[in-house]
Structure formats: C-alpha cells, structure tokens
Amino acid sequence: MAYHADSSNMDNLEVLTWDMFGQASRELAQQIVDSGYEPDIIIAVARGGLLPAGALSYAMGVKLSDAINVEFYTDVEETLPDPILLEPLLDTNALGGKKLLVVDDVADSGRTLDLVLKILQKSAAEVRSAVIYGKSRSVVEPNYVWRHTDQWIAFPWSAEPPVTKSN
C-alpha cells in the first residue's frame, strides 16, 4: 500500500507499532507451526506482505522465499477496479509440487489474496495464507490471522512519507 499521510486523522484507525509487529510475527509463526503446516516456500504479496513474510521466514526457519507483485490500493480506502499483477512476474512453473505459504499484511477486501491464491493453486501442491490482520468483509478467509479488525490499519512501514533526497 502507499503512504497514507491522512490516515492519522481517521477516527476508525488501528495502529500497528514496530514492537507490536514483532509480537504479531512471532505469534503468527507459532500458529502456523502449531498447525503442523511446513511450507517449502514463503511467498510475499508485495509490497505490504514483504516485511511480514520476511519475519515469518526467519521465525519459522524457512529459507526459501519469493514475492508476487500486485497493485490494488492507491490511497486510503481507494482501489483500482481490480487487483493487477505487476512485473517482474513470479515464475509459477518453478513452484510445481511445492507447499507454499502466501503472506500479506491484511486481507481487507480479500481480492488481492484471492487473485494470488488462485494463480498459485494452479501449480503448487498446497497453498495456505497468513496475514497480520483479517477483516470481516474479506472474500477470502486466510488460514492464519494474527488479529481481526474492521478498522483502517496504519502499518509502521507506511506511516511516514517516502524518503526524499536531502539538500
């Protein structure tokens, strides 16, 4: 997701701090491990899923990881008509027969996660999903969710504007 400077003015806001992110990552990893699922590869849904996927990769000891690039949100609660894949494209042929864990920051509408799962289920042996936050309106119920909320979420990695060149 993009930087959301005006999200701090929202009444309906859930704030995830860096400390809470560390706790969420460990607790989500524990959920997955306790379920008995052992993915061969962790796939991040870029960009929001990159940090959660990296954290889960380390917490679970899964060394193989990759990313699939999808754009959907353009601003606070503003989306494109449909989620779209962005280049470079993930080599789904290389995932044949593998057990995958798809990781994103949030299943909001669930449409991004739904697109990614449908693409990956065509080649992988098994695909499960994990998110930090799940929302009741999501069209997909992720296999693993740290916390449920229906509020807008301020993530620590998108809480500040992008860094620009200093003078």
N, C-alpha and C positions, 0 to 999 in steps of 0.2 A: 504494500500500500504506500501511497505517497505521504509526505509530511502533512500533518493536519494541524496547522497553527491555531485555527479557530476551534478546535475540538475542546480546548481548555475552558471555553465559555459555555459548554453544554451542561445542562442540569443532569442529564441521564448519562453519566460517564463513569466507567470503571477504569481505574489507573493501575497498570502493572509496573512495578518498580523493577530495577535490575535485581535487587535482593529477592523479590517475590518470583522473578523469572528463574533464578537459580533453584529456589524451592520447588516451583512448578515443574521444572525439568526433571529433578530427582524423583518427585512423586509420580510423575507421568511414566518415567522409566520403570519405576517399581511396579506400577500397574501392569505394564507390558510384560515385564519379566515374570511377575506372579501369574500371569495368564498362561504362561508356557510358550508363548509365541517367540520364535527365534528367527528374525529376518536375516536374509543374506545381505540385503542392500537396503539402506535408508535413502528414500527419495524426498528431497525438499521441494516444496512448491514455492518457487522464487517469485517474489522476494521475501514475503512475510514468513515463510517457513524455513528460511536458511539458518537463522540462529537457533530456533527450536530443534531443527534436525541435527545440527552440529552438536548441540548439548546432549541430545538423546544418543547420538552416535558414541560420544565419549562415555556417557553414563552407562550404556549397555555394552560397551566394548565391541561395537560393530564398526569395523574399519572401512568397509565399502560404502560409499555414498555417491549420490549424483543429484542433479536438480532438473526440474522441468519448469520452464518459464511460461507463466500465464499472466495476462493482464485482464483485470476486471474493474477494480475500484479506481476511480480517477480523482476523487475527493471525499470529504466526509459524507457518507451515505449517498454518494453518486457513483454510478457504474456505467460501463459500456452496455449496449443492448445484450451482449452475450460475452462470456469469457473467451479469450482468444489465446492461442499458443504463439509464443514469440521465439524467434531464432536466437541462439542455436537450439535446434530440436534435440531432445533426448533420443538416444539410439535404443528404441524399444526392442529391436531384434536381439540385442545383447542381453536382454533381461529374461529370455526364454527359460522356463523351468525354475526360475528363482522365486524365493519368498521375499516380498517387498513390504516395507513399512513406509507409507506416504505420510509426510509430516507438513502441517501448515500451522499458522498461528491461530486461526479462527475458522470455524465453519459458521459463517454468518448466514448468507442465503443458501450456502452449500453448493452453489452452482459450479464454482471453480473446482472444488473437491470432487464433485460428481463427474465433471469432464475428465479430470486426471485419472480417477479410478476406472472409468470406462475404457480409456485408452490403454492403461497398464494391464487391466484384466485380460486383454486380448492375447498377451504374450506370457505373462508371469504365471507361475504355478499357484501362487496365493498372494493376495494383496489385502493388507489391512491399513487402517488410517488412524492417526493420532493428531490431536490438536490441543492447544492450551485451553482455548475457550470454544464451547459449543453453544449455539443459540437455538431456541425452540422453533424458529421459522426455517431452519435449515432443511433442505430437501434430502440431505444425507445425514444419517446418524453415525458419526465416527465410531470406530471400535474402542478408542481410548480418548477420554476427555478429562482434563485436569479440573476444570470448573465450568459450570453453566451460568450464563448471564444473557440478558436481553438488552443490556446497555451497550452504548458505543464504547470501544476499548481504546485507551491510549497506551500504546506499547512503548517501551523505553527506547527502542531503536528508531522510532518515527516521531518522537515527541519534540524534537528540535529540527529547525530547518537544515538543509544540506550545508556543508561547509563550503565556503567560497574563498577565493584567493584573497589573502590579506595584502594590504598595500605596502 
